[in-house]
Amino acid sequence: MEHWTLPNGMQVVTEQFPHIRTVSVGIFVHVGSQLELPEENGLSHFIEHMVFKGTEHRTLRQIAEETDAQGGHLNAYTGRDHTCFYTKVIDEDLPQALSLLSDMVLHATFPEDELNRERGVVLEEIAMSEDDPSDVMSDLMSVAMYGGHPSGQTVLGPADRVAAYTREDLLAFRARHYTPGRTVLSVCGSFDPEALRDQVLALFGDWQDTGEPVAFQPPVFRQGVRMARDKEIEQLHLCLAFPAPVYGDPRAVPMNLMSSVLGGAMSSRLFQRIREQLGMAYGISSFPSGMEGAGSFHIYAAVSPKNGAQVLEEIGKEYRKLLEEGMTEKEFADARKQRRISLLMSMESASAWMPAMGTGQLILGRIRTVEDRLRTLDQLTMEDVAAVTRDCLSATPCLCAVGPEAARFLEGL
């Protein structure tokens, strides 16, 4: 693995997988909904859409034709703490693919007619998200956990703001946030290191830093907040959230093991009790979530409204039992083995390792190798897991409900 920095501050991380014929490339920019002012909410995501709509050197159609001609994959996503533009192609097409990707990120023109068309697409995406109760829950829980802090904002932005943003709004936001010092290029797969270095310098070397320092104050988790959203759907969706380690915190490793035992696997306590023994849920799970400066641990279930109170009671019994009694030696050994296998499987793929390198370098300023992660896992003890379990599950969780008469359900608890 190599890491180097251009004179303008842009960082590059690479790792060769010489046994394959493909290469995965990602441009990671340190901007997302968490770094937007309230009056800017949704701009990161809108810009992510607009870079595909034409550049100084390519039209919208030419971007599509080049992508199809390469037979590869070109896409992007916006998160709370970063935005990523990525592609996967065969190694011989890397120069053209990198040229296209850099052109989109550095030279997108945001044509007015395309902006107004794409605005409609984004508004449809917001409407589609409203139809998905898990998306509604995610946004509702973010507000419950973080209140008015930007970490509680939706990634897509409110529809009324998206409907009103102008081309000038997008250009000003991009100029402030899209800077080389806040960008990491991640390349993983089959490539010629010297040729790649030369091309990166040619494509990105003249990029100038025009932005301003972005101040970020981590949020404070608001314990015990309850929120509901009534929706005319069949199931009642329930989620509990506890404060947990932030992205990059070493305690995230024992947190993953705790999650596996509680609700993150088929053999987990919650899955076995609520689905297999009681038959009260098709889907029930637990999972940690971490981003820059914030972390949370979630327990999620979708159930018949008549079973909501009992399922919550059973969830409470199971997580309190784990908190008070800990896990068994067998559960610990099985969870560690599951985590080890999952880690090895995910990291033998270039398209999986590329984003791990990019986000690690962008948010943390470091990359943990697979060997480092395995070493940490092997050195983990049951007391390490018990400590993070106490820190997490002893807090008063936030509770959100989405579904038919969700507000009345919470009031009746």
Residue pairs with C-beta under 8 A, 6 or more apart in sequence:
1 13
1 14
1 15
1 357
1 367
1 369
2 12
2 13
2 14
2 15
2 193
3 11
3 12
3 13
3 14
3 361
3 367
4 11
4 12
4 197
5 11
5 12
6 12
6 180
6 200
6 201
6 204
6 205
7 205
8 180
8 181
8 204
8 205
8 207
8 208
8 209
9 179
9 180
9 181
9 209
10 180
10 181
10 183
10 184
10 185
10 204
10 207
11 183
11 184
11 185
11 361
11 362
12 184
12 185
12 186
12 187
12 197
12 200
13 184
13 185
13 186
13 187
13 357
13 358
13 361
13 367
14 186
14 187
14 188
14 191
14 193
14 196
15 187
15 188
15 350
15 353
15 357
16 188
16 189
16 190
16 191
16 193
17 188
17 189
17 190
17 350
18 190
20 189
20 190
20 350
21 90
21 91
21 190
22 88
22 89
22 90
22 91
22 189
22 190
22 350
22 351
23 88
23 89
23 90
23 91
23 94
23 97
23 187
23 188
23 189
23 190
23 191
23 350
24 86
24 87
24 88
24 187
24 188
24 189
24 350
24 351
24 353
24 354
25 86
25 87
25 88
25 89
25 94
25 97
25 98
25 101
25 185
25 186
25 187
25 354
26 84
26 85
26 86
26 87
26 185
26 186
26 354
26 355
26 358
27 84
27 85
27 86
27 101
27 102
27 105
27 183
27 184
27 185
27 186
28 82
28 83
28 84
28 183
28 184
28 185
28 186
28 355
28 358
28 359
28 361
28 362
29 82
29 83
29 84
29 85
29 105
29 177
29 178
29 182
29 183
30 81
30 82
30 177
30 182
30 183
30 214
30 362
30 363
31 44
31 82
31 83
31 177
31 178
31 182
31 214
32 44
32 78
32 79
32 80
32 81
32 82
32 83
32 155
33 41
33 42
33 44
33 45
33 78
33 79
33 80
33 150
33 153
33 154
33 155
33 157
34 80
34 81
34 150
34 151
34 153
34 216
34 291
34 292
34 293
34 294
35 44
35 81
35 150
35 177
35 214
35 216
36 42
36 43
36 44
36 150
36 153
37 150
38 148
38 150
38 153
39 161
40 169
40 173
41 150
41 153
41 154
41 157
41 158
41 161
42 122
42 154
42 155
42 156
42 157
42 158
42 161
42 162
42 165
43 157
43 165
43 169
43 170
43 173
44 78
44 83
44 155
44 173
44 177
45 78
45 122
45 155
45 156
45 157
46 118
46 119
46 122
46 157
46 162
46 165
46 170
47 83
47 170
47 173
47 174
47 178
48 76
48 77
48 78
48 83
48 85
49 118
49 121
49 122
50 108
50 110
50 114
50 115
50 118
50 170
51 76
51 85
51 104
51 105
51 108
52 60
52 63
52 76
52 104
53 60
53 108
53 110
53 111
53 114
53 115
53 118
54 60
54 63
54 108
54 109
54 111
54 114
55 63
55 103
55 104
55 107
55 108
55 109
56 103
56 107
56 109
57 103
57 107
58 66
58 100
58 103
60 114
63 74
63 100
63 104
66 96
66 100
67 74
67 87
67 100
70 89
70 90
70 93
70 96
70 97
71 89
71 90
71 93
72 87
72 88
72 89
72 90
72 93
72 97
73 87
73 88
73 89
74 86
74 87
74 97
74 100
74 101
75 85
75 86
75 87
76 83
76 84
76 85
76 86
77 83
77 84
78 155
79 155
79 291
80 151
80 155
80 291
80 292
81 247
81 291
81 292
81 363
82 359
82 362
82 363
84 355
84 358
84 359
85 101
85 104
85 105
86 101
86 354
86 355
87 97
87 100
87 101
88 351
89 96
89 97
91 189
91 190
91 191
94 191
94 196
95 195
95 199
98 196
98 199
98 200
98 203
99 199
99 203
102 203
102 204
105 178
106 203
106 204
106 207
110 167
110 170
110 171
112 167
115 167
115 170
119 162
119 163
119 165
122 156
122 162
123 159
123 162
123 163
125 156
126 156
126 157
126 159
126 162
127 159
129 135
129 136
129 139
129 156
130 136
133 231
133 233
133 235
133 237
133 302
133 402
133 403
134 237
134 300
136 229
136 231
136 237
136 402
137 229
137 237
137 239
137 300
137 400
137 402
139 154
140 227
140 229
140 400
140 402
141 227
141 239
141 241
141 298
141 398
141 400
142 151
142 152
142 153
142 154
143 152
143 227
144 222
144 225
144 226
144 227
144 241
144 398
144 399
144 400
145 151
145 152
145 219
145 221
145 222
145 225
145 241
145 294
145 296
145 398
146 152
146 219
146 220
146 221
146 222
146 294
147 219
147 222
147 225
149 217
149 219
149 220
150 219
151 218
151 219
151 291
151 293
151 294
152 219
156 162
175 210
175 211
176 210
176 211
176 212
176 214
177 211
177 214
178 211
179 209
179 210
179 211
180 204
180 207
180 208
180 209
181 209
181 211
182 211
182 214
182 362
183 362
184 358
184 361
184 362
185 200
185 204
185 358
186 354
186 355
186 357
186 358
186 361
187 196
187 354
188 350
188 351
188 353
188 354
188 357
189 350
189 354
216 292
216 293
217 293
218 246
218 292
218 293
218 294
219 293
219 294
221 243
221 294
221 296
221 395
222 398
223 243
223 395
223 396
223 397
223 398
224 396
224 397
224 398
225 398
225 399
226 398
226 399
226 400
226 410
227 398
227 399
227 400
227 401
228 400
228 401
228 402
228 406
228 407
228 409
228 410
229 400
229 401
229 402
229 406
229 407
230 403
230 404
230 405
230 406
230 407
231 402
231 403
231 404
231 406
232 404
233 402
233 403
233 404
234 404
235 302
235 303
235 304
235 305
235 403
236 302
236 303
236 304
236 305
236 308
236 401
236 402
236 403
236 404
236 406
236 409
237 300
237 301
237 302
237 401
237 402
237 403
238 300
238 301
238 302
238 303
238 308
238 311
238 312
238 399
238 400
238 401
239 298
239 299
239 300
239 301
239 399
239 400
239 401
240 298
240 299
240 315
240 397
240 398
240 399
241 296
241 297
241 298
241 299
241 397
241 398
241 400
242 296
242 297
242 298
242 392
242 393
242 395
242 397
242 398
243 295
243 296
243 297
243 392
243 395
244 252
244 255
244 288
244 289
244 290
244 295
244 296
244 297
244 392
245 251
245 252
245 255
245 288
245 290
245 295
245 388
246 290
246 291
246 292
246 293
246 294
246 295
247 290
247 291
247 292
247 294
247 295
247 363
247 364
248 290
248 360
248 363
248 364
249 290
249 295
250 376
251 387
251 388
251 391
252 288
252 290
252 295
253 339
253 373
253 376
253 377
253 380
253 384
254 380
254 384
254 385
254 387
254 388
255 288
255 297
255 388
255 392
256 264
256 288
256 339
257 332
257 335
257 336
257 339
257 380
257 385
258 322
258 327
258 335
258 385
258 388
258 389
258 392
259 286
259 287
259 288
259 297
260 268
260 334
260 335
260 338
260 339
261 268
261 269
261 322
261 327
261 331
261 332
261 335
262 268
262 269
262 270
262 286
262 299
262 318
262 319
262 322
263 269
263 270
263 271
263 284
263 285
263 286
263 287
263 299
264 285
264 286
264 287
265 271
265 335
265 338
267 334
268 286
269 318
269 321
269 322
270 284
270 285
270 286
270 299
270 314
270 315
270 318
271 284
271 285
273 314
273 318
274 280
274 281
274 284
274 301
274 311
274 314
274 315
275 281
275 282
275 283
275 284
278 310
278 314
280 303
280 304
280 307
280 310
280 311
280 314
281 301
281 302
281 303
281 307
281 311
282 302
283 300
283 301
283 302
284 299
284 300
284 301
284 302
284 311
285 299
285 300
285 301
286 297
286 298
286 299
286 300
287 297
287 298
287 300
288 295
288 296
288 297
288 298
289 295
289 296
289 297
289 298
290 296
292 363
297 392
297 393
299 315
299 319
299 397
301 311
301 315
303 311
305 403
305 404
305 405
305 409
308 401
308 409
309 409
309 412
309 413
312 399
312 413
319 393
320 393
322 389
322 393
323 389
323 390
323 393
323 394
326 382
326 385
326 386
326 389
327 335
327 382
327 385
329 382
332 382
332 385
336 377
336 380
339 377
340 374
340 377
343 370
343 373
343 374
343 377
344 370
344 374
346 352
347 353
347 356
347 370
356 367
357 367
360 366
360 367
360 368
361 367
399 410
401 407
401 409
401 410
403 409
